[in-house]
Amino acid sequence: MTKITSVEVGQATEGETRARRSVLSPNELLTTPIESVKTVYDILIYSSKTYGKKPALGFRKTESIVEEEKEVTKIVNGETIKEKKTWKYFQLSGYSYLSHLEVLEQATDIGAGLIQLGLNKDLKLSIYTFTNVNWFLVAHGCFSQSITLTTAYDTLGEENILYSMNESEAYAIFTHTTLLPTLKKVADRLVSVKHVIYDGELEGNILEEIKSVNPNINYITLDEVKKLGKDNPVKPNPPEPQDICCIMYTSGSTGNPKGVMLTHANIIASLAGTNKKYGSIFTQEDTYLAYLPFAHVLEFAAEQSFLFHGITIGFGTVKTLTDASVRNCSGDIREFKPSIFGGVPAVYEMIKKDVLSKVNAASMPMQRMFYGAFRTKRYLRDKGLPTGFLDRLVFSKVQQQFGGRIRVAFSGGAPIFKETHEFITIVLAPLVLGYGMTENTGPATLMTPDETTCENWGIAGSLYPCVEIKLVDVPDAGYFSTNKPHSQGEVWLRGPIVSKGYFKNPKLTEETFTKDGWLQTGDIGEFTEAGSLKIIDRKKNLVKLAHGEYIALEKLESVYRSTLHVANICVFADSLQRKPVAVIIPIEARVNELAKENGVEGKSFEELCDDKKIVKAVLKECHEQAKRADLKPAEYLGTIVLVSDEWTPQNGLLTAANKLKRAGLEKKYKDAIDRMYADFGTTYSGFAYANVSNPEICTNDSWPGKFGEYKTSTALQYDTFYRKVEAWGYPALAKRPNRSSEIVTPSMNPTVTNNFNTPMTVPKPVELFKLHLGDMAKGEKPILPKEIGYKRAITDYLREMETILSIWPGIDFLKNVLLVLTVPAEFSNQAKEIMKQCVNDAGLSTRKLEFTTEPEAAAIYCMKYFKEQFTNAVGSSFLTVDIGGGTVDLTKRKIRDNHTLDEISESTGDFCGGSYVDKEFLKFIEEKIGEIAMKQLRQNSYGQLQYLVQEFCRRIKLPFTGNPDEFKEYELDIEEVCPVLKQYVHGLERTILEYDEWIISISYENVKAMFDPVVEKILKLIENQISKEGEFISSIFLVGGFSESIYLQTRIKEEFSSLVLNISVPPQPIAAVVRGGVDYGLNFGIIRSRVLKFTYGVMVNPVFDDFKDPIERKKADGRIYKFFRLAERGTQVKVNQEFSSYFIPSAERDTRIRFPVYITTAQNATYVDESGMRLLGNLTIDLPEPELGFKRRIFFSLTFGQAEIRANAKNVKTGRSYGTTFELNFLEE
């Protein structure tokens, strides 16, 4: 049975939930733990009276620094380099302790000493040091005299230090000698500081150096301050509850730090909440290890609570926590043996990864024992049964590494992955999660150990009894207080723990705190069935992707950070992309393991981070983690970048609290992300590129064997056994045969001999393989060698093309390039999936792959040209005719005033590009040489056939204008162009050719007859587009390789110049597709709408009607499967436009309803089993309350995004929404 942790209070308001309060104090919000404790100073008085000589604070002293020289081996550029480095380790004493009475005495002395330095209630002291016993003592010294302290993380950069100290007008600073070098850099700009109090051993001349920078500041040791106070005792000046206790400067991820004002009443109210929840759990035998930043509110509030409860606090440092980081002594954890441990998610992630790496390296019996014990303990804990025997038998070794006494562990500061939450709870100790922020004095919610059960993994815990919480709608992201089964919205807090606001920042205070006391946290939460809080998103880190779905960056980082190979991660996304990407610092030891597994040893860590196999392996693991975490498809990482860099507060990539500074990381890693477009054509291919930060489009014109051309041939030449590609592009094309000797070279003859005089078949050049992706009759597709399938040819060509792409100046292709690949409009979705697989197999990143159609890219290019040529381009409609080698694609578009394009009629196309003129030429030759000779030429001497076609294109096809006066009859010399034909021609054909001395004459009429069947097809396609009802077409733009044919241009102008004002060929028509593709990659939003090429709908299955329905369609279940049309073919659809309807269950008692989504080319389809109907996918939703029968309405919709179709369904009664995405490459497939 669910244990209720909170109750609703107050009145309901539209757009938000009712406020909830803890069941521990539903009628009032607690303000004090006991009547006598109302300020932080009161805690010290209370603890000294209650616990007296009991140890309060423990600390260690540094006895010596141990230096060890180690030889470090590095591999740089394949060479092994050995370097000697000196490592420094601390040798520490055991723990010494101050009793509660001694803490009061020292704090009082420090407070009196501060008064002697001139501080008072109206002045402030800034503590700028790491967590240590003196931090605690100086703070309480301030409180004894009502002095407000301000905090600064020891990891803050110099500018942030300067900002916080100057804004708060700090009169004095307490710091450590190790931080004096940083303080020296800003000392001359500290406007109000009069004293610097320091602790620790001075090194070198740092004191003289810092004094010389600002001689107006007095430098004094903490011991001297204590002596001042002891020699000049001053009566304590206790603060009032509403006095400001401290101004905590938060380590913001953007901009300057914010000073949060916390009163003594705020701190004590937080203590009251902790006391109510944990008063019966804490004991005076408990001990707590303090190493987290005291400048963080969670640590500060926690230590005040431990002081109040008599829990001994032992101070440690991150550098000395474990045995590995010290010498001749134990690390802080094993030396102090805490029973209470605190950490941030990153600490627990590393613990989990370290344990699992050791377990997975152990023998199989040991692994079985560990995982078996893990499952058993999980089961027993959830049943409330004893588990101590498993700790003793299996998990004690892990627990001993942490002193062997930990009985509860706390986590806060960031979300933690639920798998990690469970792991630490089972293996180490119950891990309790909390949620809060500086503005509400630490925790607003916190688990208790009994809440760490399976149903609570990952939640933020039950409410503190000193705060009330409500959730407020965030409509844009779909978070509503009415959502089912759980209310969702932005978390708002109110109560005595909520801050007064930001110091000297009334504008931000007004934006964050409402007039009636609510703190708007910016976090998105939901209430569980028990009434506890679960944080699901961060409002400012919600990103809407190109297909309209929102993702939460911090949530994804918490999931992927739990991956075994990930040390740290930053996820990026933007509204123009369909997938998030991530920059990852991998764990070096794990990367080295991957290197062995993938056969790439012998590289440095930096080189491994760039290795494609390593990147692929880490991404694969991230995807497996996403699957385990049940992430949505849109939350899967599209691509990753592995870096060997260090992220620190000092280099501006982390906040002082070690949280990601997203802006700094994005600036460092994302500026280089480029968009690139590759036109993989039937006969010619090319690419263009641009940088996001400087989007000037460059078209590649440097190819193997050719310079100054925008494209290269889509051709491959393999070795003898088709094992590898020996040439591609222009060099793969056949060369001129040797006429004089007629000795056939390997590049053109079917056989040659090897060293043993054994005949070997010589591969022919492979081309036109892209046509196999098209919807053509099998006999029309080009014949490929039996050793080479078309998929392999496509893959090999893309792999060769990558050799050009990957040397693109200064850019790491796999990391930073978005590949936008062209496909003809007529390609099916299956063809695009094959292309996608070939891209992946070629080693190009499909995780950064986008498709667009050739006519769409060409239309974008033509729009830019149109606007340059005509001042009235906006509002005009034009037709783009992309005439390539294999396909011709047509699209009709309208230019909008925001530089976007609408498609205004269904795009069309056919296989009638320039290569089909070549086919007509070969038909002509076949008539001259005979069918058998052509077949033998094609099968045995493809190289010479290819060269024959090249000669035709160069000598006849390209120069042909259609003007008979400009044409001179061409004599094709077979002995020169294709001498091998003489072996294959027989009979009458041979007699004629021998009589003509192997010369074939080609007349004007012959050439025109080759062109006209192809040209007529193109003209018909244009006529069909122009004749469609709708917008008037003011221009026709011809692009693509074959558009440069003068004859084709002339015929189009003759046919349509009376109907269209402008018919022209833009500059660089052969590069139109690649350049338009770059613009698309830079801005997906340039396409505003498309026209559907399919009709979309869902299957409904009503009861068969004997009077109306055809009997042959009656199903065995007595129903009929009909097609309910939602979006019709030919409809203009804007990006993210929704088509919807309401439905009811097909049976009265149904508890689920399934929506099968179908598509068809028919516009009036009635049944889902008709010819041409295809199932796209399914969406199933729950239907509770079957007793309501047909009264349960369901709202169902299809939304057409840039590249996906999203299906959404909503139970109208419960308000619960369901959704799925069909990963189509684009709408017109």
Number of C-alpha atoms within 10 A of each C-alpha: 4 8 10 14 20 27 20 18 15 8 8 11 10 10 15 21 22 20 21 23 27 27 17 19 17 17 12 14 22 23 24 22 19 11 7 11 21 23 24 29 25 19 21 23 18 19 22 23 13 15 19 17 14 19 21 24 26 23 20 19 12 10 11 12 14 14 12 10 10 11 10 10 12 16 16 14 10 12 11 12 10 11 9 10 11 10 11 14 17 20 20 20 16 18 16 12 19 19 19 25 21 18 26 23 16 21 26 27 27 30 34 29 26 26 21 16 16 12 23 19 17 9 16 24 29 27 26 24 25 22 22 21 20 20 20 17 21 24 26 25 27 31 28 26 25 25 28 26 24 26 27 30 25 23 22 22 17 14 11 19 24 19 17 23 26 16 14 21 18 23 23 26 24 22 25 23 19 18 15 19 14 16 19 19 14 16 21 16 14 19 14 15 21 17 21 22 21 24 17 11 9 13 10 8 8 15 15 10 14 21 16 14 15 15 13 13 19 14 17 14 17 21 14 14 22 22 17 20 23 18 12 13 17 17 10 17 17 17 24 16 17 14 18 21 27 24 24 27 28 24 26 16 20 12 9 15 20 21 25 24 25 28 27 22 25 33 31 29 28 30 33 26 30 23 22 17 20 17 14 8 12 17 13 12 9 20 26 25 23 29 22 21 22 24 25 23 25 23 20 19 21 21 21 18 24 23 20 23 22 24 24 25 25 27 22 23 18 13 14 20 20 17 16 12 17 20 18 12 16 20 26 31 24 18 19 25 21 25 20 20 22 23 17 18 23 20 11 22 24 18 17 20 19 12 12 16 13 10 17 13 10 12 9 11 8 14 16 14 13 20 13 13 20 18 11 14 21 19 15 12 17 13 10 10 10 10 16 11 11 17 19 11 12 18 18 17 14 15 18 15 15 23 17 17 19 20 17 20 21 20 24 22 22 17 25 27 23 17 16 23 25 20 20 17 21 23 23 25 23 24 28 25 31 28 24 20 17 21 26 25 28 26 29 29 27 27 25 19 19 11 19 24 17 14 11 19 22 22 30 27 27 29 29 32 29 31 28 27 27 26 27 24 22 17 11 9 17 14 19 23 24 18 17 14 14 16 21 29 31 26 25 24 24 23 22 23 32 29 24 19 21 22 18 14 12 11 10 13 17 12 10 19 22 13 8 7 16 18 23 18 18 16 18 25 26 26 24 21 15 15 23 25 28 23 21 20 23 20 19 12 18 20 20 19 19 22 23 21 18 19 23 22 23 22 22 25 19 22 22 30 26 26 21 21 24 23 19 20 23 22 22 22 22 15 18 17 19 24 22 24 21 23 20 24 21 25 17 18 11 15 20 19 13 20 20 11 13 12 9 15 15 18 19 18 21 15 17 23 22 17 16 15 18 22 23 15 17 25 24 13 17 23 20 15 19 20 13 11 15 10 14 14 16 18 22 21 24 21 22 25 21 22 18 16 10 11 18 18 21 13 11 18 22 23 25 27 21 17 17 24 21 19 14 16 19 16 11 11 15 18 14 18 18 24 26 30 31 24 24 24 26 23 23 23 22 25 28 24 28 22 19 16 11 9 14 12 16 15 21 20 15 15 20 13 12 14 12 9 14 20 27 25 21 26 24 26 23 19 14 17 11 15 10 12 17 13 19 25 24 19 18 24 24 21 18 17 24 15 15 9 7 13 12 18 14 17 24 25 20 20 19 16 12 9 6 6 8 9 12 14 14 23 24 31 23 24 27 24 24 22 19 20 20 17 14 12 8 9 7 9 16 15 17 18 14 7 11 15 13 22 18 15 21 26 22 20 24 24 20 17 22 16 10 14 22 15 11 13 8 8 16 17 20 22 22 21 24 24 27 24 24 24 25 28 23 22 16 17 15 12 18 21 13 16 23 22 15 22 22 17 18 20 16 24 22 21 20 22 21 24 22 25 24 32 32 30 27 29 33 27 25 27 25 16 16 21 15 11 11 10 8 10 20 18 11 19 22 29 27 26 27 31 28 25 23 22 25 27 29 29 26 27 27 24 23 16 10 9 15 19 25 21 25 23 23 20 24 21 21 20 23 21 26 26 21 19 24 19 14 19 22 18 16 17 16 16 11 18 23 19 14 13 19 22 14 15 23 16 16 21 25 22 30 28 22 22 19 23 21 19 14 18 18 10 13 18 24 14 14 21 19 19 12 13 8 11 15 12 15 16 12 18 15 18 18 17 22 25 19 23 21 17 11 16 21 16 9 12 16 19 13 16 18 12 10 12 12 20 17 17 12 17 15 19 12 14 21 19 15 21 22 16 14 20 22 15 16 24 16 11 18 23 14 11 19 21 10 11 9 9 15 15 20 15 20 25 23 27 30 28 22 24 24 17 16 17 21 23 19 13 17 21 17 10 14 17 14 9 13 17 11 16 18 14 19 19 11 15 23 27 26 27 31 34 29 26 37 31 23 24 29 20 16 19 17 17 21 20 24 27 22 23 23 22 21 25 27 25 22 21 19 14 16 18 13 9 7 7 13 11 12 7 15 16 13 7 9 12 17 23 19 19 25 19 21 17 22 22 19 18 16 19 23 18 22 20 14 19 18 17 13 13 17 17 22 17 15 14 15 17 15 14 18 16 19 17 23 21 24 23 18 17 15 12 20 14 17 24 15 13 11 11 19 15 15 17 15 16 17 15 19 15 21 16 13 16 12 11 18 15 12 19 16 22 15 23 21 25 21 26 23 25 22 21 23 21 23 21 26 19 22 13 14 16 16 17 19 15 16 18 21 16 12 20 20 20 21 21 18
